[in-house]
Amino acid sequence: MTMNRSNANRKIVRVGKEQGMHNIAQQQGTTRIIYDCLPLASGAQSQTLRFFENVNNRKFPFTNINQNKLNKGETLSLEYFSFQIVATAAGTDRVVSVLPIDNISAGTNALYRSDLSILIAEDTVVKKLPLQSMYAPFNKDSRFYGDITVNPGVPALIANLGMPNDVFHFVNPIVIPQDLEFVMPLQLPAFTATFNVDNDYYLMITMEGLGTLFSPKTTY
C-alpha cells in the first residue's frame, strides 16, 4: 500500500506489473481527467447514483469516456475528485451552467452528506467516503472559501454565493488498470431543492490524476 500521493507513478508501475502490464513504464505518461454526469432530482427518499455504469449510453458533454474501463496501455491513478452540478436547457444538451453543489439551491447543500464508494472489478477500493470531507470548511487540503456577488448592477438580483475550494485529495492514490470495469456509487440523502423548471440538472463527478496512454512508438 502506497500512502504518499507523490508516489502515484510508482504505484501505477507496481499495479500495472501485477496486472501483467510489464511494459507500463514505457507507456506515455499523462494527466488524465475523467467525468460522468447523471440526472439529479430531489426526493423524499435516499437514492444511489452509479457513476460510470452504462456510460456507453451517454456522450459529450455528459462524459468523456465511452466505457467504464480503460483501454490497452491505459491506467489512471485517482489522486483528486470533485463534484459539480451541470444545468442544461430543458430537453437539450445545451449547457447553461456548471457550478459547485452548494451554488444551485439551498437544498443542494445537503448533497455534502452523501457517501462515495469506488469499485474496480467488483472489488470495493473506496468505501462510503463522506462528501463533507470534500467541503472546504472541513477539507484539510482546501485552499480558499470565497464569496462572489452576482448581478451587482441589478439590485433586485443581487446574491452572495460562497465559492468553496471543494477538491478532495486521496491520501492513498487508487490505481485503475486497463480492461477492468469500474463503478462509483454515490449514496444521496433525501433532500429538497428548488430547481429552475426551464433547466435539467445533472450531478457530475470529476476524477483526476496521473495516468498512462498506450504508446506503440515513443513517449513525449
HUGI-V349557 format. One record per pair of residues at least 24 apart in sequence whose C-alpha atoms are under 7 Angstrom apart, sorted by the first residue. I is the first residue (numbers start at 1). J is the second residue. Records with the same first field share a line. If there is no record, write none. Layout:
I = J  J
//
This chain:
2 = 172
3 = 171  172
4 = 171  172
5 = 79  171  172  173
8 = 77  173  210
12 = 77  175
16 = 177
24 = 73
27 = 73  212  213  214  215  219
28 = 212  213  214  215  219  220
29 = 211  212  213
30 = 210  211  212  213
31 = 209  210  211
32 = 76  208  209  210  211
33 = 206  207  208  209
34 = 64  65  206  207  208
35 = 63  64  204  205  206  207
36 = 62  63  204  205  206
37 = 62  63  202  203  204  205
38 = 202  203  204
39 = 201  202  203
40 = 201  202  203
42 = 191  192  193
43 = 190  191  192
44 = 190  191
45 = 190
46 = 188  189  190
47 = 187  188  189
48 = 185  186  187  188
49 = 185  186  187
50 = 183  184  185  186
51 = 183  184  185
52 = 183  184
53 = 183
68 = 181  182
69 = 178  179  180  181  182
70 = 177  178  179
71 = 178  179
72 = 178  179  214
73 = 178  212  213  214
74 = 177  178  212  213  214
75 = 175  176  177  178  211  212
76 = 175  176  177  209  210  211  212
77 = 173  174  175  176  209  210  211
78 = 173  174  175  207  208  209
79 = 169  170  173  208  209
80 = 167  168  169  170  207  208  209
81 = 167  168  169  206  207  208
82 = 166  167  168  205  206  207
83 = 204  205  206
84 = 203  204  205
85 = 201  202  203  204
86 = 201  202  203  204
87 = 199  200  201  202
88 = 199  200  201
89 = 198  199  200
90 = 198  199  200
103 = 161
105 = 193  194
106 = 193
107 = 191  192  193  194
108 = 193
110 = 191
111 = 188  189
113 = 189
114 = 186  187  188  189
115 = 186  187  188
116 = 184  185  186  187
117 = 184  185  186
118 = 183  184  185
119 = 182  183  184
120 = 180  181  182  183
121 = 180  181  182
134 = 166  167  168
135 = 166
136 = 164  165  166
141 = 169
142 = 166  167
//
